[in-house]
Structure formats: C-alpha cells, structure tokens
Amino acid sequence: MRFPMNRNLYALLVGINEYSNPNHNLSGCVYDIEEVEKFLNNRLAQETYTLHKKVLINVTATRNAIIDEFKNHLSQAGKGDVVLFYFCGHGAREEAGEEFKDWQLNNAHETIVCYDSRSENDGRRVPDLADKELRYLISKVANKGENSPDHILIVFDCCHSSSGTRDLADADGIRQLDGLAPARKYIDFCFADKIPEDKLSSETFPQGNHTFIAACLNTETAKEIRQEKLPMHGLFTYSLLKELESQNATLSYENLIHEVRTRVTGVRLYQNPQLEFVEGIDPVNPSRTRSENPETKTLAFLGDPAIIKPRDPSFTLKNRLYVQATMSGDPEQQEEW
C-alpha cells in the first residue's frame, strides 16, 4: 500500500479532574493526558508524520466540545492518516430507552462523563456521551470510502462498572457517580437529527473500523494510584506509557496489552486492560467496509511500527561509592552502577 508523502496523526486528548459538580472530581486524569501528550511530542516520527492535536482539559472538555472536535478535528483525517482519541475521566452507565430494547444492552448504555454531564443547561439536563454516540462519531471519521484514515485508536482510561468511577486506591477513598443515570429523550442523542427514531437498528447503525483499548473489564474499576513519588495518576496509562517508553513501542497490540496487563495486575489484581478490534458497518457504502483483518494479531501500536521513533541510545548510571577495608587492612574501592 502506498501512502502520501506527508502522513498525519490527528489526536484528541481529553482529561477531566474537575467536573462542574465538584463531588465528581478526580485527581490523576490531567496528569495522564499531559504524559500522553509529552510522549507524542517526543516520540512521534516527525519525518514521516505531522502531529495535529487538540487537548481538552477540565472545563474545556464539555459534551459539545468533544462532539465538535470529532466533527471538526478528527474528521480531517484521510487516506494514510492515523487517528487517536484518548479519554481519562469518569465512565458510567445510563438507562437505555425503549427505542433500544432490541439491542441486547442489558437495559443500559455505557458512557463517558464530560465536564458538564449531569448538570443543568437552560433547564435541560446535559447527558453523558453514550457509547452509541461515540460509535456514530467514530463512523463519521472512519467511513470515507477510499479516503478513509488508515487506522483509528480509541483509548479509555475509565471504567463502566456499576459504581461508575475511576477508583482511587489510596487514603483519598473512592469518588463515585450515581450508579445508573436516567434514560434521556431520543432527541438528546447527537445522531437524532440524522437517524430518525423509527429507522434506528442495531444491524444498520453505522460503525467505523477501529482499535479499542480499555483500562479494565466492564465489571472492574480503573485505579488511580501514587507511585514513584509521582502525582496521582491512572495505573493503566502509567503502565501503557512505561511499555511504550521502553523498546516495546513497535510491539503488536496483542503483545503490548499483554505486557501492560502484567504491569497493571502486578499492582492491582482486579484490573485487566482489554483490547478489541472493532469491524466497521457502513450502511451507505457497504462494499467500502473492510472485512475482518487477518493481520490484526500483528498490528502495531497506532497501526504502523514506524510511527513511533526508536528511543535515543542512552542510559542512566547510578553511582554509589563507598570504601570498605579488606582482610589485609587495605581499603577497597567499590562502585555500583
């Protein structure tokens, strides 16, 4: 496959510590996103790829802002380009309305909680961003026929357990959202003006090819911890970046997640990062939808082993000097490197 000379990475990075309702606040999400941004700035192979990033932090990470950046920023990606959406914040669940009764949802949507989610705006409750809305937004980025981006990666460092929290595994305790948000009106879904309610179908609802990484199973919680004198941070994002900062940035997704899972479960047993390759559905151009890719088992992070440049050839020396007398009484110089 031949690619344009100048390829692009379009990244949307979202981290929320401070919510409109301070009872929902977290501690390590902004730090996580800053570290992801730093990794992209330092390790992207800039001779091949140009980084176009948007970062939404705290008050800027509203529901409308995230939707708009999917439509206006990530949708700029075309043939040969790569897309990354990385979210650190609360995950939650929302009761599914009757229109979704045939979707086998266990009566609930999984959601991410935006800065202003569950607040009041002009007398109306601002909903979370539901998984079906994200599926729709991803499809708009992905399903462009011959001009579709080469790879899309979605990463959630949050959880969708009944507690709806990123778990704080230290003395700060657990900050918890309501277990199940009430069902919204159909008109409040971001796709309602494009997909009439009477045309809603799980079989034809659009979906774009993408790779999805989650910090944990949907029955588990994503932990925030303190390690190595660092600020509070997400255990999953910390572990992922540790692997990527090593020589493992060119590993296949499956091998990478295996290594990350080993790191995570070595600290907190009941958190198992998950990897999923999602196959697209394009009802407008069904022949354009790529079928299951037999190469997914060897697919590299961000879809290209060359997108992350090798680490600079360097190492750190730690020197501890001390003098110890030998049996003969002569001093012996010892060093530990």
Beta strands, then each sheet from edge to edge (+ up, - down):
strand 1: 7-15
strand 2: 49-57
strand 3: 82-88
strand 4: 91-95
strand 5: 108-112
strand 6: 120-121
strand 7: 124-125
strand 8: 129-130
strand 9: 151-157
strand 10: 166-168
strand 11: 210-214
strand 12: 222-225
strand 13: 233-234
strand 14: 274-278
strand 15: 320-325
strand 16: 331-336
sheet 1: 2+ 1+ 3+ 9+ 11+ 14-
sheet 2: 4+ 5- 8+
sheet 3: 6+ 7-
sheet 4: 10+ 12+ 13-
sheet 5: 15+ 16-
end
